[in-house]
Amino acid sequence: MSMNLVTLLYLAASVCFIQALKGLSHPTTSIRGNLFGMTGMAIAVLTTAALIVELSGQGKGMVWVLLGLVAGGAYGAWRAKTVEMTKMPELVAFFHSMIGLAAVFIAVAAVTEPHALLQGLAKGDPIPGGNRLELFLGAAIGAITFSGSVIAWGKLSGTYKFRLFQGAPVVFAGQHKLNLVLGLLTVALGLGFVATQHGAFFYGMLALAFVMGVLIIIPIGGADMPVVVSMLNSYSGWAAAGIGFSLNNSMLIIAGSLVGSSGAILSYIMCKAMNRSFFNVILGGFGGEAGQAAAGGAVQRSVKSGSADDAAFILGNAETVIIVPGYGLAVARAQHAVKELALKLTEHGVNVRYAIHPVAGRMPGHMNVLLAEAEVPYDQVFEMEDINAEFGQADVAIILGANDVVNPAALQKGSPIYGMPILEAYKAKTVIVNKRSMAAGYAGLDNELFYMDKTMMVFGDAKKVVEDMVKAIE
């Protein structure tokens, strides 16, 4: 196989990846985007496999590659098939950790036996300075991605008692100074490796990078996890790109750069949606204030509550209804019931729309995917900036399992979430809120919306409550 053909095939795969990103930018083209992505990856894998056989002169080494592909592919297919919608963020964090760890393993292999992986090197030849820098950067970013993703996975799961895996931020005196010192030491050891190619510098740098990944994520509260997921996605891409430069693999460089840049752009969008500093996100220095508020707990006050029948009566007599889905809806797996409710209301002449906050749920796009799974028409789903102006004219806003993204506390100076853009559900003529209890959201703040005279709380599992509403409307 000539290098010209390899370059051409890698270029074709790159075009597929670019088209995949373009397709995934909108729900109506997401299936096509996924097909492009799978096609591009198939081309890249087959081309790389053929290149391995040609360069090695035999196909024996491919046995190990195929075993890895079969094992990894089978596990990935099984996890994608069986994962619950509420567990999707944890799965994404896990995949990010694996990408980071793969970058670390490749870097370790290249440092241990450079002649086997780096082109143009004979056994015993020193690694060129440029390649050492690339290996340092790829390994360091990969290690930070791996350990940081493991912490994010634990925080997102919410099922482990281990302190580092709990949703509240883990903070201690001198934390930022310690991070700064460790960061400088990591860079110093990395540059030492670049200058001398001494293994002790490389492995010392790698150990500190693993620790840095943990320390960067633990001070971030659970409410900010959607931004963390997109940030780690970006890190994993840059780790892959760095290793791609070391291996002189254009496909890995392009794919990693696409993932890294798109993840960074998504992180920036998420930061704007939560009124966070982009640079604080990169350095892991935000989320503490929300966590301190969480430690204090929410203040319990009396609220006006009603039944599913009461809510159904209000909805049935409305002209316009805006549905705000949240994580509670995903936990209850109530998306199909919500679609049925919307259909019943539409049959009664009610104009029904859905309002999506950019960080609702536990990862970017979580609610969009949830509604798409129930085949909710895309023309009924609106992003925050497109729907906020409509709440003032809406007869009813029904909030299903959402909390922080509709909390008017974001409008109050001094609040931990002050300045965070919210869905302005409080402007609707009547507000119906479904929650299991009055427990605070991930930000740990009391929600004034729940205590307004226009608000009626309907407590209970979202799926059962919505199903009861459907029956009452009939």
C-alpha positions as CSV (number, residue, x, y, z in Angstrom):
1,M,0.0,0.0,0.0
2,S,1.6,3.3,-1.1
3,M,1.7,6.2,1.3
4,N,-0.2,8.3,-1.2
5,L,-3.1,5.8,-1.0
6,V,-2.9,5.8,2.8
7,T,-3.0,9.6,2.8
8,L,-6.0,9.6,0.5
9,L,-7.9,7.1,2.6
10,Y,-7.1,9.1,5.8
11,L,-8.3,12.2,4.0
12,A,-11.6,10.5,3.1
13,A,-12.0,9.4,6.7
14,S,-11.3,13.0,7.9
15,V,-14.0,14.3,5.6
16,C,-16.4,11.8,7.1
17,F,-15.6,12.9,10.6
18,I,-16.2,16.6,9.6
19,Q,-19.5,15.6,8.1
20,A,-20.3,13.6,11.3
21,L,-19.8,16.7,13.4
22,K,-21.9,18.8,11.1
23,G,-24.7,16.2,11.2
24,L,-24.7,15.9,14.9
25,S,-25.2,19.6,15.3
26,H,-29.0,19.1,14.8
27,P,-31.4,16.3,15.9
28,T,-32.9,16.0,12.4
29,T,-29.5,15.2,10.9
30,S,-28.0,13.3,13.8
31,I,-28.6,9.8,12.3
32,R,-26.8,10.8,9.1
33,G,-24.0,12.3,11.3
34,N,-23.6,9.0,13.1
35,L,-23.4,7.1,9.8
36,F,-20.7,9.4,8.6
37,G,-18.8,8.9,11.8
38,M,-19.0,5.1,11.7
39,T,-18.0,5.2,8.0
40,G,-15.0,7.4,8.7
41,M,-13.9,5.2,11.6
42,A,-14.2,2.0,9.5
43,I,-12.0,3.5,6.8
44,A,-9.4,4.7,9.4
45,V,-9.3,1.3,11.2
46,L,-9.0,-0.8,8.0
47,T,-6.4,1.5,6.5
48,T,-4.3,1.4,9.7
49,A,-4.7,-2.4,9.9
50,A,-3.4,-2.8,6.3
51,L,-0.5,-0.4,7.1
52,I,0.4,-2.5,10.2
53,V,0.6,-5.6,8.1
54,E,2.6,-4.0,5.4
55,L,5.2,-2.3,7.7
56,S,5.6,-5.4,9.8
57,G,5.9,-7.7,6.8
58,Q,3.6,-10.3,8.4
59,G,0.1,-10.5,9.8
60,K,0.9,-12.1,13.2
61,G,0.8,-8.8,15.0
62,M,-2.7,-8.2,13.7
63,V,-3.9,-11.1,15.9
64,W,-3.4,-8.9,19.0
65,V,-5.0,-5.9,17.2
66,L,-8.0,-7.9,16.2
67,L,-8.4,-9.3,19.8
68,G,-8.4,-5.7,21.1
69,L,-10.9,-4.6,18.4
70,V,-13.3,-7.6,19.2
71,A,-13.1,-7.2,22.9
72,G,-13.4,-3.4,22.9
73,G,-16.1,-3.4,20.2
74,A,-18.2,-6.0,21.9
75,Y,-18.0,-4.2,25.2
76,G,-18.8,-0.9,23.6
77,A,-21.8,-2.4,21.7
78,W,-23.1,-4.0,24.8
79,R,-22.8,-0.9,26.9
80,A,-24.5,1.3,24.2
81,K,-27.3,-1.2,23.9
82,T,-28.0,-1.7,27.7
83,V,-27.2,1.7,29.1
84,E,-30.1,3.6,30.8
85,M,-30.8,7.1,29.6
86,T,-30.0,8.4,33.1
87,K,-26.6,6.6,33.0
88,M,-25.6,8.1,29.7
89,P,-23.4,10.8,31.2
90,E,-21.4,8.2,33.3
91,L,-20.9,6.2,30.1
92,V,-19.6,9.3,28.2
93,A,-17.2,10.0,31.1
94,F,-16.0,6.4,31.1
95,F,-15.3,6.6,27.3
96,H,-13.3,9.8,27.8
97,S,-11.2,8.1,30.5
98,M,-10.4,5.2,28.1
99,I,-9.3,7.6,25.4
100,G,-7.0,9.3,27.9
101,L,-5.6,6.0,29.1
102,A,-5.0,4.8,25.6
103,A,-2.9,7.9,24.9
104,V,-0.9,7.2,28.0
105,F,-0.2,3.6,27.0
106,I,0.9,4.6,23.5
107,A,3.2,7.3,25.0
108,V,4.7,4.7,27.4
109,A,5.2,2.2,24.6
110,A,6.9,4.9,22.5
111,V,9.2,5.9,25.3
112,T,10.1,2.3,26.1
113,E,10.7,1.1,22.5
114,P,10.8,4.2,20.3
115,H,12.2,2.3,17.3
116,A,9.0,0.2,17.2
117,L,6.6,3.1,17.0
118,L,8.5,6.2,15.7
119,Q,9.3,6.2,12.0
120,G,12.9,6.5,10.9
121,L,14.4,5.4,14.2
122,A,16.7,2.4,14.6
123,K,17.1,0.5,17.8
124,G,19.1,2.6,20.2
125,D,18.6,5.9,18.4
126,P,17.5,8.8,20.6
127,I,14.0,10.2,20.3
128,P,14.0,13.5,18.4
129,G,13.3,16.5,20.6
130,G,10.1,17.4,18.8
131,N,8.7,13.9,19.4
132,R,9.7,14.0,23.1
133,L,7.7,17.2,23.5
134,E,4.7,15.6,21.7
135,L,4.9,12.5,23.9
136,F,5.1,14.7,27.0
137,L,2.1,16.7,26.1
138,G,0.0,13.7,24.9
139,A,0.8,11.6,27.9
140,A,0.2,14.5,30.4
141,I,-3.1,15.5,28.9
142,G,-4.1,11.8,28.6
143,A,-3.3,11.1,32.3
144,I,-5.3,14.2,33.4
145,T,-8.2,13.1,31.2
146,F,-8.2,9.6,32.6
147,S,-8.1,10.4,36.3
148,G,-10.4,13.4,35.9
149,S,-12.9,11.4,34.0
150,V,-12.9,8.7,36.7
151,I,-13.8,11.3,39.3
152,A,-16.5,12.8,37.0
153,W,-17.9,9.3,36.5
154,G,-18.2,8.8,40.2
155,K,-19.8,12.2,40.8
156,L,-22.3,11.6,38.0
157,S,-23.3,8.1,39.2
158,G,-24.1,9.4,42.7
159,T,-24.1,5.8,44.1
160,Y,-20.7,5.6,45.8
161,K,-20.0,6.7,49.4
162,F,-16.4,7.4,48.6
163,R,-15.8,11.1,49.4
164,L,-14.2,12.0,46.1
165,F,-17.2,10.5,44.2
166,Q,-19.9,12.5,46.0
167,G,-21.6,15.5,44.3
168,A,-20.5,18.1,46.8
169,P,-17.2,19.8,46.0
170,V,-14.1,18.6,47.9
171,V,-12.2,21.6,49.1
172,F,-9.4,22.2,51.5
173,A,-7.0,25.0,52.6
174,G,-4.3,25.8,50.1
175,Q,-5.9,23.7,47.4
176,H,-5.2,26.2,44.6
177,K,-1.6,26.7,45.7
178,L,-1.1,22.9,45.7
179,N,-2.5,22.6,42.2
180,L,-0.2,25.4,41.0
181,V,2.9,23.7,42.6
182,L,2.0,20.3,41.1
183,G,1.2,21.9,37.7
184,L,4.6,23.6,37.7
185,L,6.4,20.4,38.8
186,T,4.6,18.5,36.0
187,V,5.7,20.9,33.4
188,A,9.3,21.0,34.8
189,L,9.5,17.2,34.7
190,G,8.1,17.1,31.2
191,L,10.6,19.6,30.0
192,G,13.3,17.6,31.8
193,F,12.3,14.6,29.7
194,V,12.3,16.7,26.5
195,A,15.8,17.8,27.3
196,T,17.3,14.5,28.4
197,Q,15.0,11.7,27.4
198,H,15.5,10.3,30.9
199,G,12.7,7.9,31.9
200,A,12.6,9.1,35.5
201,F,11.5,12.5,34.3
202,F,8.8,11.0,32.1
203,Y,7.3,8.7,34.7
204,G,7.5,11.3,37.4
205,M,5.6,13.7,35.1
206,L,3.0,11.0,34.4
207,A,2.4,10.3,38.1
208,L,1.9,13.9,38.8
209,A,-0.5,14.3,35.8
210,F,-2.7,11.5,37.2
211,V,-2.8,13.3,40.5
212,M,-3.6,16.6,38.8
213,G,-6.6,15.1,37.0
214,V,-8.1,14.2,40.4
215,L,-7.4,17.6,42.0
216,I,-8.8,19.5,39.1
217,I,-12.2,17.8,39.3
218,I,-12.8,17.2,43.0
219,P,-13.5,20.9,43.8
220,I,-16.2,21.0,41.1
221,G,-19.8,20.5,42.3
222,G,-22.3,18.2,40.8
223,A,-24.3,21.1,39.3
224,D,-21.4,21.9,37.1
225,M,-20.9,18.3,35.8
226,P,-22.3,19.0,32.3
227,V,-19.5,21.5,31.7
228,V,-17.0,19.0,33.1
229,V,-18.1,16.3,30.6
230,S,-17.6,18.6,27.6
231,M,-14.3,19.8,29.0
232,L,-13.0,16.3,29.4
233,N,-14.2,15.5,25.9
234,S,-12.0,18.3,24.7
235,Y,-9.0,17.0,26.7
236,S,-9.3,13.5,25.3
237,G,-9.2,14.9,21.8
238,W,-6.0,17.0,22.4
239,A,-4.4,13.9,24.0
240,A,-5.1,11.9,20.9
241,A,-3.8,14.7,18.7
242,G,-0.6,15.0,20.7
243,I,0.1,11.2,20.3
244,G,-0.8,11.5,16.6
245,F,2.0,14.0,16.1
246,S,4.5,11.6,17.8
247,L,3.5,8.7,15.6
248,N,3.3,10.9,12.5
249,N,-0.3,9.7,12.0
250,S,-2.3,12.3,10.2
251,M,-5.6,10.6,10.9
252,L,-5.1,10.6,14.6
253,I,-4.0,14.3,14.5
254,I,-7.1,15.3,12.5
255,A,-9.6,13.2,14.5
256,G,-8.1,14.4,17.8
257,S,-8.1,18.0,16.7
258,L,-11.7,17.8,15.7
259,V,-12.7,16.3,19.0
260,G,-10.5,18.7,21.0
261,S,-11.7,21.9,19.2
262,S,-15.4,20.9,19.1
263,G,-15.3,19.9,22.8
264,A,-13.7,23.3,23.7
265,I,-16.4,25.2,21.7
266,L,-19.1,23.2,23.5
267,S,-17.4,23.9,26.9
268,Y,-17.5,27.6,26.0
269,I,-21.2,27.4,25.1
270,M,-21.9,25.5,28.4
271,C,-20.0,28.2,30.4
272,K,-22.1,31.0,28.9
273,A,-25.2,29.0,29.7
274,M,-24.1,28.7,33.4
275,N,-22.4,32.1,33.7
276,R,-19.0,30.5,34.4
277,S,-15.5,31.6,33.5
278,F,-14.1,29.4,30.6
279,F,-10.6,29.7,32.1
280,N,-11.8,28.7,35.5
281,V,-13.4,25.6,33.9
282,I,-10.1,24.6,32.3
283,L,-8.2,25.0,35.6
284,G,-10.9,23.3,37.7
285,G,-11.5,26.3,39.8
286,F,-15.2,26.7,39.9
287,G,-18.2,25.1,41.7
288,G,-17.1,25.8,45.2
289,E,-19.7,28.4,46.1
290,A,-22.6,26.2,44.9
291,G,-21.2,23.4,47.0
292,Q,-21.0,25.5,50.1
293,A,-24.6,26.5,49.6
294,A,-25.5,22.8,49.2
295,A,-23.9,22.1,52.6
296,G,-26.3,24.4,54.2
297,G,-29.3,22.7,52.7
298,A,-32.6,24.3,51.5
299,V,-35.0,26.0,53.8
300,Q,-38.3,24.2,54.1
301,R,-41.4,26.3,53.8
302,S,-45.1,25.7,53.0
303,V,-46.1,25.4,49.4
304,K,-49.4,25.0,47.5
305,S,-49.8,21.4,46.4
306,G,-52.3,19.6,44.2
307,S,-53.1,16.3,42.6
308,A,-52.5,15.0,39.1
309,D,-56.3,15.6,38.5
310,D,-56.0,19.2,39.5
311,A,-53.0,19.7,37.2
312,A,-54.9,17.9,34.3
313,F,-57.9,20.3,34.8
314,I,-55.6,23.4,34.6
315,L,-53.7,22.0,31.5
316,G,-57.0,21.0,29.7
317,N,-58.3,24.5,30.0
318,A,-55.1,26.2,28.8
319,E,-54.5,27.5,25.3
320,T,-50.7,27.4,25.5
321,V,-48.5,25.0,27.6
322,I,-44.7,24.9,27.8
323,I,-43.2,21.7,29.1
324,V,-39.8,22.0,30.9
325,P,-38.1,18.6,31.2
326,G,-35.4,17.9,33.8
327,Y,-33.3,15.1,35.2
328,G,-36.2,13.9,37.3
329,L,-38.0,13.1,34.1
330,A,-35.1,11.0,32.9
331,V,-34.8,9.2,36.2
332,A,-38.5,8.3,36.1
333,R,-38.2,7.3,32.3
334,A,-41.3,9.4,31.7
335,Q,-40.5,10.7,28.3
336,H,-43.0,8.5,26.5
337,A,-45.8,9.4,29.0
338,V,-45.0,13.1,28.5
339,K,-45.3,12.7,24.7
340,E,-48.7,11.1,25.2
341,L,-49.7,14.0,27.5
342,A,-48.7,16.4,24.8
343,L,-50.7,14.5,22.2
344,K,-53.8,14.6,24.4
345,L,-53.5,18.3,25.0
346,T,-52.9,18.9,21.3
347,E,-56.1,17.0,20.5
348,H,-57.9,19.4,22.9
349,G,-56.6,22.4,20.9
350,V,-53.8,23.3,23.3
351,N,-50.5,24.6,21.8
352,V,-47.8,22.5,23.4
353,R,-44.0,23.2,23.2
354,Y,-40.9,22.0,25.0
355,A,-38.3,24.3,26.6
356,I,-34.7,22.9,26.8
357,H,-32.0,24.5,29.0
358,P,-28.4,23.9,27.6
359,V,-27.3,22.2,30.8
360,A,-30.5,20.4,31.9
361,G,-29.8,16.9,33.0
362,R,-26.3,15.6,33.6
363,M,-24.6,16.3,30.2
364,P,-25.0,18.7,27.2
365,G,-28.0,17.6,25.1
366,H,-29.3,15.2,27.7
367,M,-32.9,16.4,27.4
368,N,-32.8,16.6,23.6
369,V,-31.8,12.9,23.4
370,L,-34.4,12.0,26.0
371,L,-37.2,13.6,23.9
372,A,-35.8,12.2,20.7
373,E,-36.0,8.7,22.2
374,A,-39.7,9.3,22.6
375,E,-40.0,10.6,19.1
376,V,-41.2,14.0,20.1
377,P,-41.5,16.2,17.0
378,Y,-38.4,18.4,16.6
379,D,-40.5,21.4,15.7
380,Q,-42.0,21.3,19.2
381,V,-38.6,21.5,21.0
382,F,-37.1,24.9,21.5
383,E,-33.8,26.0,23.1
384,M,-33.7,28.5,25.9
385,E,-32.9,31.6,23.8
386,D,-35.8,30.8,21.5
387,I,-38.5,30.0,24.0
388,N,-37.8,32.4,26.9
389,A,-39.7,35.3,25.4
390,E,-42.8,33.0,25.1
391,F,-43.2,32.2,28.8
392,G,-44.8,35.5,29.5
393,Q,-47.7,34.7,27.1
394,A,-48.0,31.0,28.2
395,D,-51.0,29.9,30.2
396,V,-49.2,27.1,31.9
397,A,-45.5,26.1,32.4
398,I,-45.2,22.6,33.6
399,I,-41.9,21.7,35.1
400,L,-41.1,18.0,35.2
401,G,-38.1,17.1,37.4
402,A,-36.1,20.3,36.7
403,N,-34.9,22.6,39.5
404,D,-31.8,24.8,39.1
405,V,-32.4,25.7,35.5
406,V,-35.7,27.4,36.4
407,N,-34.5,28.9,39.8
408,P,-35.1,32.7,40.0
409,A,-32.2,32.8,42.5
410,A,-30.1,33.3,39.4
411,L,-31.5,36.8,39.2
412,Q,-30.4,37.7,42.8
413,K,-27.0,39.3,43.5
414,G,-25.1,37.2,46.0
415,S,-26.6,33.9,45.0
416,P,-24.1,31.2,44.0
417,I,-25.8,30.9,40.6
418,Y,-26.3,34.6,40.1
419,G,-26.1,35.5,36.4
420,M,-26.7,32.0,35.2
421,P,-29.3,32.1,32.4
422,I,-32.4,30.3,33.3
423,L,-35.7,29.2,31.7
424,E,-38.1,32.0,32.7
425,A,-40.9,29.7,33.7
426,Y,-41.8,32.0,36.6
427,K,-43.3,34.4,34.0
428,A,-46.0,32.0,33.0
429,K,-49.6,32.7,34.2
430,T,-49.7,29.4,36.1
431,V,-46.8,27.1,37.0
432,I,-47.1,23.4,37.7
433,V,-44.0,21.7,39.2
434,N,-43.6,17.9,39.5
435,K,-41.0,16.7,42.0
436,R,-40.6,13.7,44.3
437,S,-40.0,16.0,47.2
438,M,-38.9,19.5,48.1
439,A,-35.2,18.4,48.0
440,A,-32.8,21.0,46.5
441,G,-31.3,20.5,43.1
442,Y,-27.6,19.9,42.4
443,A,-26.7,23.5,43.2
444,G,-28.2,22.9,46.7
445,L,-30.3,26.1,46.6
446,D,-33.9,26.7,47.6
447,N,-36.1,27.6,44.7
448,E,-38.4,30.6,45.1
449,L,-40.4,29.5,42.1
450,F,-41.9,26.7,44.2
451,Y,-43.3,29.2,46.8
452,M,-45.0,31.6,44.4
453,D,-48.8,32.0,44.6
454,K,-49.1,31.0,40.9
455,T,-47.2,27.7,41.5
456,M,-48.8,24.3,42.3
457,M,-46.6,21.5,43.4
458,V,-47.6,17.9,42.3
459,F,-45.4,15.5,44.3
460,G,-44.6,12.0,43.1
461,D,-42.8,9.9,40.5
462,A,-42.9,11.8,37.2
463,K,-44.0,8.8,35.1
464,K,-47.0,8.0,37.4
465,V,-48.0,11.6,37.8
466,V,-48.0,12.3,34.0
467,E,-49.8,9.0,33.3
468,D,-52.5,10.1,35.8
469,M,-52.7,13.4,34.1
470,V,-53.3,11.7,30.8
471,K,-56.1,9.6,32.2
472,A,-57.7,12.6,33.8
473,I,-57.7,14.6,30.5
474,E,-59.4,11.7,28.7
